[in-house]
Amino acid sequence: MSEVTAIDAGEPRPRKAFFRLPGAGQALNKGLVVMYLGLMVLLPIVAITSKAFENGISGFIDAVTAPQAVAALELTVICSLIVVVINAIMGTMIAWVLVRDKFPGQKIVNSVIDLPFALPTIVASLILLTIYGADSPLGIHLAFTKPAIVVALLFVTLPFVVRAVQPLLLSLDRDMEAAAESLGARKWLIFRRIIFPNLAPGIATGIALAFARALGEFGSLVLVSGNIPFQTEVASVYIRGQIEFDRLASASAVSVVLLAVSLALLFCVTLAQRWGLRHDR
């Protein structure tokens, strides 16, 4: 009688699945992820690597050891190293001020930090050329020089260290600092023994990402650097020049060098993150 009443009341009957593979949903999701990563990441890497070695190992070595290529790679790496050292110091200081201090316009400053992410890089190059060019309103003429490359890279890589360190500062237990200070520890000792070990993984991650970005930066440099061979020509601009001269294998070879450095940096980031997790434990 109760069954008839339930049917008459219009209650929906549960549907039975005729056939269902166990774990089919998970398998489908994993397959989509692997396919997407393969198309977006692995396939381009394989394509550019095969193109770089189409003339054999000797052709690859000749391409990456050409005098102009070596000069471009050296300039790119040196400027990138200078940039990450400055970013490691200034980025940490900016993050510290934004988290630990209170001042008028703090929210505006915090928003401006992300401007290099939102601004098209070619626009950034034009802005830097206007500020530091021949008609500089500041009276500083850096355009078409190596310092201009460093300034441009500092601009586009500014947010990386700041945004990597900020969350760690926010989550840092300040009671430990207060306890150390109450025991007579000096501020420098507190920073070195308590604060810095907690910030180190974020700093390492930030500078590694900034270095990787600086290695392949093109848009912010194309106008302000002048692209003078053996003087202000970075690797990305050199690659574009090789493509314009229909030397795809040479361009791919230099690209593979930058790719290898970037992968090495990603490996370093992974180690830094694991070290940070172990330190937290």
Secondary structure, 3 states (H helix, E strand, C coil): CHHHHHHHCCCCCCCCCCCCCCCHHHHHHHHHHHHHHHHHHHHHHHHHHHHHCCCHHHHHHHHHCCHHHHHHHHHHHHHHHHHHHHHHHHHHHHHHHHHHCCCCCHHHHHHHCCHHHHCCHHHHHHHHHHHHCCCCCCCCCCCCCHHHHHHHHHHHHHHHHHHHHHHHHHHCCHHHHHHHHHCCCCHHHHHHHHHHHHHHHHHHHHHHHHHHHHHHCCCCCCCCCCCCCCCCCCHHHHHHHHHHCCCHHHHHHHHHHHHHHHHHHHHHHHHHHHHHHHHHC
